[in-house]
Amino acid sequence: MELAEIVMNPARQRIFQYFLLHETGTDKEIRKALPDIPIASLYRHIKILADSSILMVVGENRIRGTVESVYQLNEVYVRTLWR
């Protein structure tokens, strides 16, 4: 998938905007901020952004045997997109 195709999706644009306002965020925090995006779609969009290196995992929270990823925008892509 090309970079333009990735960032032009409306749901991914809203996730991107979330990270412009918040330095970091978890799936749960993003879900709380964007409740109108279905959970399965939200996870899929976050995965696409992470797989394309637009989002980076910068930490992990261990919660009752599971690991919650903490995401942050990759500054290299932010600079590329705002040129």
C-alpha positions as CSV (number, residue, x, y, z in Angstrom):
1,M,0.0,0.0,0.0
2,E,1.4,3.4,-0.9
3,L,1.8,6.2,1.6
4,A,-0.8,8.4,0.0
5,E,-3.3,5.5,0.1
6,I,-2.6,4.9,3.7
7,V,-3.0,8.5,5.0
8,M,-6.0,9.4,2.8
9,N,-8.3,7.0,4.6
10,P,-10.7,9.1,6.8
11,A,-10.4,6.9,9.8
12,R,-6.6,6.8,9.6
13,Q,-6.6,10.6,9.2
14,R,-8.5,10.9,12.5
15,I,-6.1,8.5,14.2
16,F,-3.2,10.6,12.8
17,Q,-4.9,13.8,14.1
18,Y,-5.3,12.2,17.6
19,F,-1.5,11.8,17.7
20,L,-1.0,15.4,16.6
21,L,-2.9,16.4,19.7
22,H,-1.5,13.7,22.0
23,E,2.1,12.8,22.1
24,T,1.4,9.1,22.8
25,G,-1.6,6.8,23.0
26,T,-2.8,3.3,23.5
27,D,-5.5,1.4,21.7
28,K,-7.8,2.1,24.6
29,E,-7.1,5.8,24.7
30,I,-7.7,6.1,20.9
31,R,-10.9,4.1,21.1
32,K,-12.1,6.4,23.9
33,A,-11.4,9.5,21.8
34,L,-12.9,8.0,18.6
35,P,-15.9,6.0,19.8
36,D,-17.7,6.1,16.4
37,I,-15.0,4.0,14.7
38,P,-15.9,0.3,15.2
39,I,-13.3,-1.5,17.5
40,A,-12.3,-4.0,14.8
41,S,-11.8,-1.3,12.3
42,L,-9.8,0.8,14.7
43,Y,-7.4,-2.0,15.5
44,R,-7.0,-2.7,11.7
45,H,-6.2,0.9,11.0
46,I,-3.7,1.1,13.9
47,K,-2.1,-2.0,12.6
48,I,-1.8,-0.6,9.1
49,L,-0.3,2.6,10.4
50,A,2.2,0.7,12.6
51,D,3.1,-1.7,9.8
52,S,3.8,1.2,7.5
53,S,6.0,2.8,10.2
54,I,3.8,5.9,10.6
55,L,3.1,4.8,14.2
56,M,5.9,3.4,16.4
57,V,5.5,1.4,19.5
58,V,7.4,3.4,22.2
59,G,6.3,1.4,25.3
60,E,4.3,-1.4,26.7
61,N,1.9,-1.6,29.6
62,R,1.4,-5.0,31.2
63,I,-2.2,-5.5,32.2
64,R,-3.3,-8.8,33.8
65,G,-1.2,-11.0,31.6
66,T,-1.7,-9.0,28.4
67,V,0.5,-6.3,26.9
68,E,-0.9,-3.0,25.8
69,S,1.2,-1.1,23.2
70,V,1.9,2.6,23.6
71,Y,2.1,4.3,20.2
72,Q,3.6,7.5,19.0
73,L,3.9,9.2,15.5
74,N,7.1,8.5,13.7
75,E,8.7,12.0,13.3
76,V,10.3,11.1,10.0
77,Y,6.9,10.5,8.4
78,V,5.3,13.5,10.0
79,R,8.0,15.7,8.4
80,T,7.5,13.9,5.1
81,L,3.7,14.5,5.1
82,W,3.9,18.2,6.1
83,R,6.3,19.2,3.3
